[in-house]
Amino acid sequence: MKILIINPPHLSIGSRMPNEHLPPLGLLSIGGPLIDAGHEVKLLDAEFGPLKFSTIVDEVLQYAPDAVLLGHSGSTSAQPIINSITQLVKEKMPAVTVIIGGVFPTYHWKEILDKNPQIDYIVCGEGEEITLHLITALVQHTSPELIKGLAFRANGIALKTAAPENIKNLDQYRIGWELMGNYHYTYWGKRKAVVIQFSRGCPYPCTYCGQSLFWKKWRHRDPQLLADEIEMLHHQYGIEVINFADENPSSNPKAWREFLEALIAKNLKLILVGSIRADNIVRDADFLHLYKKAGFERFLLGIENYDEVVLEKIKKAGTISKDKEAIQLLRKHGILSMATYVVGFGEEKTRDFYNSLKQLLSYDPDQVQLLYVTPHKWTPYYEDVKDKEIILTDQRKWDYKHQVIATKYLKPALVILYVKLIEIIMQTRPKAVLRLLFHKEARLRSAMRWYTRIGRRVWFYELYQFFFVTKLTKKVVKMHEFWE
């Protein structure tokens, strides 16, 4: 079968502002098994440009596929874009089979199928195996009802088959790296880069996060096989930067250490970045030198909030003392820390923003990123906020960088001003400036300068967007009403 995989353009600030792009790992992971099964597969990465909808349709018509596949890692905010693209494609090519997947479609499959007749199938869950079974069924003209993890219409009624089992062996299906083609994927200052996963899932039950629900069980790849794959990417594709997409790659310290040692043995000149839990950094204090030796330059740490009561409520399962200790340990080993802090978990007042700033100053991270809570319907946290009012009804902007939930005590304009004030204080405080200018490692100075340049553009862009572009709703809209 002739298949076109489309990475749709995204409106998120993270996609548009850095002027750099990373390959869509999820779509490459879908493509690899299809290629190995003998299908003709091509990737259209519409993030580059970004491509206009009309251009995307023209590309589809020119390639003339039997099926188009679409998905996006930021799938809540990307879904309206996918809906529009597929509608335009189907109008021009009524016979083409349209298949979508991702986290949002997995949970909103009925709503999507009911409102979007142009979408034929929705892959619910891990896509490699389900998509391969679906394409095989289409080729052989067999019933899709026997395929687990699939949503579609039967006699005009939307239905979903039984839930699939987890892929037990994450090395079973090959990532289709060749689909990157001539796209120039870069990160960390125009260096050739890819996204990769050591693991899937997260064993922690944070109520606002859907990772443990979507992936169901934490699993990891074979440490040696992943090290071999990274070596191949470095030599064959010239990759210099590896961005780990894991929520928590080090959940199994033994396997994680084996991977670090296997990669160190390759003696590759790489830059590694990723996310990790602060308490795991503290746990691994005795072998953090291996993190550094393997090439890690920065870890994102989800600090989330200053209030222990709030952290307990959202089941963060971390402590303020370990957050601070993790940042100190990373600095001791020459690894940058980025603290992410989420606004909106409580009914913040001015004093709460002041306390948040004090807490972040005491942590003393190298970089900060403030986000807004964006509740997803499938998470336990949704039940806590489903009766709250929302101020943003444009789903395309539900991307953690736009305010969604109305705050009881503060106007939205004041919230964003407080957020921007905290960011500028944190990034211009003397300690941060001194590290930026005089850090003993030149490559870390370079990394901090790169992030500072992007952060400066984003800072002004967010303010401009909020006050002059984004339209907040003037109606009273409850969260549950928005999703009905």
C-alpha positions as CSV (number, residue, x, y, z in Angstrom):
1,M,0.0,0.0,0.0
2,K,1.1,3.6,-0.7
3,I,1.1,5.5,2.6
4,L,1.7,9.2,3.4
5,I,2.4,10.1,7.0
6,I,1.6,13.7,7.8
7,N,3.1,15.7,10.7
8,P,0.6,18.5,10.9
9,P,1.7,22.1,11.5
10,H,1.2,23.2,15.1
11,L,0.4,26.7,16.6
12,S,2.3,26.1,19.8
13,I,5.0,28.5,20.8
14,G,7.4,25.7,21.2
15,S,6.9,24.7,17.6
16,R,7.1,28.2,16.1
17,M,9.6,30.2,18.2
18,P,12.9,28.3,18.3
19,N,13.4,28.2,14.5
20,E,14.5,24.6,15.0
21,H,12.6,21.4,14.6
22,L,12.9,17.9,15.9
23,P,11.7,14.8,14.0
24,P,8.3,13.4,15.0
25,L,9.4,10.2,16.8
26,G,5.9,8.8,17.1
27,L,5.2,9.0,13.4
28,L,8.7,7.6,12.6
29,S,7.9,4.7,15.0
30,I,4.7,4.0,13.0
31,G,6.5,4.2,9.7
32,G,9.3,1.7,10.5
33,P,7.1,-1.4,10.8
34,L,5.1,-0.4,7.7
35,I,8.3,-0.1,5.6
36,D,9.5,-3.4,7.0
37,A,6.2,-5.0,6.0
38,G,6.8,-3.9,2.4
39,H,4.6,-0.8,2.1
40,E,5.7,2.4,0.3
41,V,5.8,5.1,3.0
42,K,6.6,8.8,2.9
43,L,6.7,11.5,5.6
44,L,5.3,14.9,4.9
45,D,6.5,17.1,7.8
46,A,4.3,20.2,7.6
47,E,5.9,21.7,10.6
48,F,8.6,22.9,8.3
49,G,7.5,26.2,7.0
50,P,4.9,25.7,8.5
51,L,3.1,24.5,5.4
52,K,-0.2,26.1,4.5
53,F,-3.2,23.7,4.4
54,S,-3.5,24.2,0.6
55,T,0.1,23.2,0.2
56,I,-0.4,20.1,2.3
57,V,-3.4,19.1,0.1
58,D,-1.3,19.7,-3.0
59,E,1.4,17.4,-1.7
60,V,-1.1,14.7,-0.9
61,L,-2.6,14.9,-4.4
62,Q,0.8,14.8,-6.0
63,Y,1.8,11.7,-4.0
64,A,-1.6,10.1,-4.5
65,P,-1.5,7.7,-1.5
66,D,-3.9,5.0,-0.7
67,A,-3.9,6.0,3.0
68,V,-2.9,9.1,4.9
69,L,-1.8,8.8,8.6
70,L,-1.8,11.8,10.9
71,G,-0.8,12.3,14.5
72,H,1.0,14.8,16.8
73,S,2.6,14.6,20.2
74,G,0.7,17.7,21.3
75,S,-2.5,16.1,20.2
76,T,-5.1,18.1,22.2
77,S,-4.1,21.4,20.6
78,A,-3.3,19.8,17.3
79,Q,-6.6,17.9,16.9
80,P,-8.6,20.9,15.3
81,I,-5.8,21.3,12.8
82,I,-5.9,17.6,12.0
83,N,-9.7,17.8,11.5
84,S,-9.3,20.7,9.0
85,I,-6.5,19.0,7.0
86,T,-8.3,15.7,6.7
87,Q,-11.5,17.4,5.6
88,L,-9.7,19.2,2.8
89,V,-7.9,16.0,1.8
90,K,-11.0,14.0,1.7
91,E,-12.8,16.6,-0.4
92,K,-10.1,16.2,-3.1
93,M,-9.5,12.5,-2.7
94,P,-12.8,10.8,-1.5
95,A,-11.3,7.3,-1.9
96,V,-8.2,7.9,0.4
97,T,-8.3,6.2,3.8
98,V,-7.8,8.6,6.6
99,I,-6.2,7.2,9.8
100,I,-5.3,9.3,12.9
101,G,-3.8,8.5,16.3
102,G,-2.4,10.1,19.4
103,V,-3.3,10.6,23.0
104,F,-6.2,13.0,22.4
105,P,-7.9,10.8,19.7
106,T,-7.4,7.7,22.0
107,Y,-9.7,9.2,24.6
108,H,-12.0,11.4,22.4
109,W,-12.5,8.8,19.6
110,K,-16.3,8.9,19.7
111,E,-16.5,12.7,19.6
112,I,-14.1,12.8,16.7
113,L,-15.8,10.2,14.7
114,D,-19.2,11.7,15.3
115,K,-18.2,15.1,14.2
116,N,-15.6,14.3,11.5
117,P,-17.0,11.9,8.8
118,Q,-13.8,12.3,6.8
119,I,-11.8,10.4,9.4
120,D,-12.1,6.6,8.8
121,Y,-10.1,5.1,11.6
122,I,-8.6,6.1,15.0
123,V,-5.7,4.2,16.5
124,C,-6.2,4.1,20.2
125,G,-3.0,3.5,22.2
126,E,0.5,2.5,21.1
127,G,0.4,2.7,17.3
128,E,3.1,0.5,15.9
129,E,1.3,-2.8,16.1
130,I,-2.3,-1.5,15.7
131,T,-1.5,0.5,12.6
132,L,0.3,-2.4,11.0
133,H,-2.6,-4.8,11.7
134,L,-5.0,-2.2,10.2
135,I,-3.1,-1.6,7.0
136,T,-2.8,-5.4,6.6
137,A,-6.5,-5.7,7.0
138,L,-7.2,-3.0,4.5
139,V,-4.9,-4.7,2.0
140,Q,-6.4,-8.1,2.5
141,H,-10.0,-6.8,2.8
142,T,-10.6,-8.4,6.1
143,S,-12.7,-7.0,9.0
144,P,-11.1,-4.4,11.3
145,E,-13.4,-5.5,14.1
146,L,-10.8,-8.2,15.1
147,I,-8.1,-5.6,15.6
148,K,-7.7,-4.5,19.2
149,G,-7.3,-0.7,19.9
150,L,-9.2,0.6,16.9
151,A,-12.1,3.0,16.6
152,F,-14.2,3.3,13.5
153,R,-17.8,3.4,12.2
154,A,-19.9,0.3,11.6
155,N,-23.2,1.0,9.9
156,G,-22.7,4.7,10.7
157,I,-22.2,4.1,14.4
158,A,-18.9,4.9,16.1
159,L,-17.5,1.9,18.0
160,K,-14.2,0.9,19.6
161,T,-12.7,-2.6,19.8
162,A,-11.2,-4.1,22.9
163,A,-8.2,-2.4,24.5
164,P,-4.9,-3.7,23.2
165,E,-2.1,-5.1,25.3
166,N,1.1,-3.2,25.9
167,I,4.0,-3.8,23.5
168,K,6.1,-5.9,25.8
169,N,9.3,-5.6,23.8
170,L,10.0,-2.0,22.8
171,D,12.8,-3.2,20.5
172,Q,10.3,-5.3,18.5
173,Y,9.5,-2.6,16.0
174,R,12.1,-0.5,14.2
175,I,12.0,3.3,14.1
176,G,11.8,4.5,10.5
177,W,14.7,7.0,10.7
178,E,15.1,7.0,6.9
179,L,11.8,8.8,6.7
180,M,13.6,11.9,7.9
181,G,14.8,12.2,4.3
182,N,16.2,15.7,3.5
183,Y,14.5,17.4,6.4
184,H,17.0,19.4,8.4
185,Y,16.2,18.5,12.0
186,T,18.1,20.5,14.6
187,Y,18.1,21.5,18.2
188,W,20.3,23.0,20.9
189,G,21.7,25.7,18.6
190,K,21.3,24.3,15.0
191,R,22.9,21.0,15.8
192,K,21.6,17.9,14.1
193,A,19.2,16.2,16.5
194,V,16.6,13.5,17.0
195,V,14.1,12.6,19.7
196,I,14.4,9.1,21.2
197,Q,12.9,7.1,24.1
198,F,14.6,4.8,26.5
199,S,11.3,4.0,28.1
200,R,7.5,4.4,27.9
201,G,5.2,5.3,30.6
202,C,5.6,6.5,34.2
203,P,5.0,4.6,37.5
204,Y,3.9,7.7,39.3
205,P,0.1,8.6,39.6
206,C,0.3,12.4,39.2
207,T,-3.4,13.3,38.7
208,Y,-2.8,16.0,36.0
209,C,-0.7,13.7,33.7
210,G,-2.0,11.1,31.4
211,Q,1.3,9.2,30.9
212,S,0.6,6.4,33.3
213,L,-2.9,6.0,31.8
214,F,-1.9,6.0,28.1
215,W,1.1,3.8,28.3
216,K,-0.3,1.8,31.2
217,K,2.9,0.2,32.3
218,W,6.5,1.5,32.5
219,R,8.8,-0.4,30.1
220,H,12.3,0.2,28.9
221,R,14.3,-0.6,25.8
222,D,17.3,-2.9,25.8
223,P,20.2,-0.7,27.1
224,Q,22.8,-2.1,24.7
225,L,20.5,-2.0,21.6
226,L,19.5,1.6,22.3
227,A,23.2,2.6,22.6
228,D,23.9,0.8,19.3
229,E,21.0,2.7,17.7
230,I,22.4,6.1,18.9
231,E,25.8,5.2,17.6
232,M,24.2,4.5,14.2
233,L,22.4,7.8,14.3
234,H,25.6,9.6,15.1
235,H,27.7,8.0,12.3
236,Q,25.1,7.5,9.6
237,Y,23.0,10.7,10.0
238,G,25.5,13.0,11.8
239,I,23.3,13.4,14.8
240,E,24.9,15.4,17.6
241,V,22.0,16.0,20.0
242,I,19.7,13.3,21.5
243,N,16.5,14.7,23.2
244,F,14.9,12.0,25.4
245,A,11.1,12.1,25.2
246,D,10.8,9.9,28.3
247,E,8.7,11.2,31.2
248,N,11.1,9.4,33.5
249,P,13.8,7.3,31.9
250,S,15.5,6.3,35.2
251,S,12.6,4.5,36.8
252,N,14.7,1.3,36.8
253,P,18.1,2.5,38.1
254,K,19.9,-0.8,37.1
255,A,18.7,-0.7,33.5
256,W,19.4,3.1,33.3
257,R,22.9,2.7,34.5
258,E,23.5,-0.1,32.1
259,F,22.4,2.2,29.3
260,L,24.7,5.0,30.4
261,E,27.7,2.6,30.6
262,A,26.9,1.1,27.2
263,L,26.7,4.6,25.7
264,I,29.9,5.8,27.4
265,A,31.7,2.7,26.0
266,K,30.9,4.1,22.5
267,N,33.0,7.2,23.2
268,L,30.7,9.4,21.1
269,K,30.7,13.2,21.2
270,L,27.0,13.7,21.9
271,I,24.8,16.2,23.8
272,L,22.0,14.6,25.7
273,V,19.0,16.4,27.2
274,G,15.8,15.1,28.8
275,S,13.4,15.1,31.7
276,I,13.8,13.3,35.0
277,R,12.3,13.2,38.5
278,A,14.2,15.1,41.1
279,D,14.0,12.3,43.6
280,N,15.7,9.9,41.1
281,I,18.6,12.4,40.7
282,V,19.0,12.3,44.5
283,R,18.7,8.5,44.4
284,D,21.4,8.2,41.8
285,A,23.9,10.6,43.5
286,D,26.6,7.9,43.5
287,F,26.7,7.5,39.8
288,L,25.7,11.0,38.5
289,H,29.2,11.2,37.1
290,L,28.0,8.6,34.5
291,Y,25.2,10.9,33.5
292,K,27.8,13.6,32.7
293,K,30.2,11.2,31.1
294,A,27.5,9.9,28.8
295,G,26.9,13.5,27.5
296,F,23.9,14.9,29.5
297,E,23.9,18.7,29.5
298,R,20.5,19.5,30.9
299,F,17.6,17.9,32.7
300,L,14.1,19.3,33.0
301,L,12.7,18.9,36.5
302,G,9.0,19.1,37.1
303,I,8.9,21.3,40.3
304,E,5.2,22.1,39.7
305,N,4.4,24.0,42.9
306,Y,5.8,25.5,46.1
307,D,3.0,24.2,48.4
308,E,3.4,20.7,49.8
309,V,-0.4,20.5,50.2
310,V,-0.9,21.1,46.5
311,L,1.8,18.6,45.6
312,E,0.1,16.0,47.8
313,K,-3.3,16.8,46.2
314,I,-2.0,16.3,42.7
315,K,-0.1,13.2,43.8
316,K,3.3,14.6,42.7
317,A,5.0,12.2,45.1
318,G,8.0,14.5,45.4
319,T,9.3,16.8,48.1
320,I,10.6,20.4,48.1
321,S,13.8,19.3,49.9
322,K,14.6,16.7,47.2
323,D,13.8,19.2,44.4
324,K,16.4,21.6,45.8
325,E,19.0,18.8,46.4
326,A,18.6,17.5,42.9
327,I,19.4,20.9,41.4
328,Q,22.5,21.2,43.6
329,L,23.6,17.7,42.7
330,L,23.2,18.4,38.9
331,R,25.2,21.6,39.3
332,K,28.0,19.7,41.2
333,H,28.3,17.3,38.2
334,G,28.2,20.0,35.5
335,I,24.6,19.4,34.3
336,L,22.2,22.2,33.8
337,S,18.8,22.2,35.5
338,M,15.6,23.6,34.1
339,A,12.8,23.9,36.7
340,T,9.3,23.8,35.3
341,Y,6.6,25.5,37.4
342,V,2.9,25.2,36.8
343,V,0.4,28.0,37.5
344,G,-3.2,27.2,38.1
345,F,-3.3,24.2,40.5
346,G,-4.8,26.3,43.2
347,E,-6.7,29.5,43.4
348,E,-3.6,31.7,43.4
349,K,-3.5,35.1,45.0
350,T,-0.7,37.7,44.7
351,R,0.9,36.2,47.8
352,D,1.1,32.8,46.1
353,F,3.1,34.2,43.2
354,Y,5.4,35.9,45.7
355,N,5.9,32.6,47.5
356,S,6.5,30.8,44.2
357,L,9.2,33.3,43.3
358,K,10.8,32.9,46.7
359,Q,10.8,29.1,46.3
360,L,12.3,29.2,42.9
361,L,15.0,31.6,44.1
362,S,15.8,29.2,46.9
363,Y,16.1,26.3,44.4
364,D,18.5,28.3,42.3
365,P,18.0,26.4,39.0
366,D,20.0,27.3,35.9
367,Q,16.8,27.9,33.8
368,V,13.1,28.1,34.5
369,Q,9.9,27.6,32.5
370,L,6.5,28.6,33.8
371,L,3.5,26.8,32.4
372,Y,-0.2,26.9,32.9
373,V,-2.2,23.9,34.0
374,T,-4.1,22.4,31.0
375,P,-6.5,19.8,32.3
376,H,-7.3,16.9,30.0
377,K,-10.6,15.1,30.2
378,W,-9.1,11.6,30.7
379,T,-6.9,12.5,33.7
380,P,-8.1,12.3,37.4
381,Y,-7.4,16.0,37.8
382,Y,-10.2,16.8,35.3
383,E,-12.8,15.6,38.0
384,D,-11.4,18.3,40.3
385,V,-11.9,21.1,37.8
386,K,-14.7,20.0,35.5
387,D,-17.1,22.6,37.1
388,K,-14.6,25.5,36.8
389,E,-14.9,28.2,34.3
390,I,-12.5,28.4,31.3
391,I,-11.4,31.6,29.6
392,L,-9.9,30.1,26.4
393,T,-12.2,28.1,24.1
394,D,-9.7,27.9,21.2
395,Q,-8.6,24.2,21.6
396,R,-5.6,24.9,19.3
397,K,-4.0,26.9,22.2
398,W,-4.4,24.3,24.9
399,D,-0.7,23.8,25.0
400,Y,0.5,24.7,28.5
401,K,1.6,28.1,27.4
402,H,-1.9,29.7,27.4
403,Q,-4.2,30.3,30.4
404,V,-7.2,28.0,30.2
405,I,-8.8,28.0,33.6
406,A,-10.3,31.2,35.1
407,T,-8.8,32.3,38.4
408,K,-11.0,33.3,41.2
409,Y,-8.9,36.1,42.7
410,L,-6.8,37.4,39.8
411,K,-7.7,38.7,36.4
412,P,-5.9,36.8,33.5
413,A,-3.9,39.9,32.6
414,L,-2.5,40.1,36.1
415,V,-1.7,36.3,36.0
416,I,0.4,36.6,32.9
417,L,2.2,39.7,34.2
418,Y,3.1,37.9,37.4
419,V,4.3,34.9,35.4
420,K,6.5,37.1,33.1
421,L,7.8,39.0,36.1
422,I,8.9,35.8,37.8
423,E,10.6,34.6,34.6
424,I,12.6,37.8,34.1
425,I,13.6,38.0,37.7
426,M,14.8,34.4,37.6
427,Q,16.7,34.7,34.3
428,T,18.3,38.1,35.2
429,R,19.3,37.5,38.8
430,P,23.0,37.9,39.4
431,K,23.7,34.2,39.9
432,A,22.1,33.3,36.5
433,V,23.9,36.1,34.7
434,L,27.3,35.1,36.1
435,R,26.8,31.5,35.0
436,L,25.7,32.6,31.6
437,L,28.8,34.7,31.2
438,F,31.5,32.8,33.1
439,H,30.5,29.2,33.6
440,K,33.7,27.1,33.5
441,E,32.4,24.9,30.7
442,A,32.2,26.6,27.3
443,R,29.6,24.3,25.9
444,L,27.3,24.9,28.9
445,R,27.7,28.7,28.4
446,S,26.8,28.1,24.8
447,A,23.7,26.1,25.8
448,M,22.6,28.8,28.2
449,R,23.0,31.5,25.6
450,W,20.9,29.5,23.1
451,Y,18.1,29.1,25.6
452,T,18.3,32.7,26.7
453,R,17.9,33.9,23.1
454,I,14.8,31.7,22.6
455,G,13.4,32.7,26.0
456,R,13.8,36.4,25.2
457,R,11.8,36.0,22.0
458,V,9.1,33.8,23.7
459,W,8.8,36.3,26.6
460,F,7.8,39.2,24.3
461,Y,5.8,36.9,22.0
462,E,3.6,35.6,24.8
463,L,2.8,39.1,26.1
464,Y,2.0,40.3,22.5
465,Q,-0.2,37.3,21.8
466,F,-2.1,37.6,25.1
467,F,-2.9,41.3,24.8
468,F,-3.3,41.7,21.1
469,V,-4.1,38.3,19.5
470,T,-5.6,35.7,21.8
471,K,-9.3,36.1,22.3
472,L,-10.5,35.1,25.7
473,T,-14.2,34.1,26.0
474,K,-16.5,36.6,27.5
475,K,-19.2,34.0,28.1
476,V,-19.4,31.8,31.2
477,V,-18.2,28.4,30.0
478,K,-17.7,25.5,32.4
479,M,-15.0,23.0,31.7
480,H,-17.4,20.1,31.3
481,E,-19.6,22.1,28.9
482,F,-16.7,22.7,26.7
483,W,-16.1,19.0,26.1
484,E,-19.8,18.1,25.7
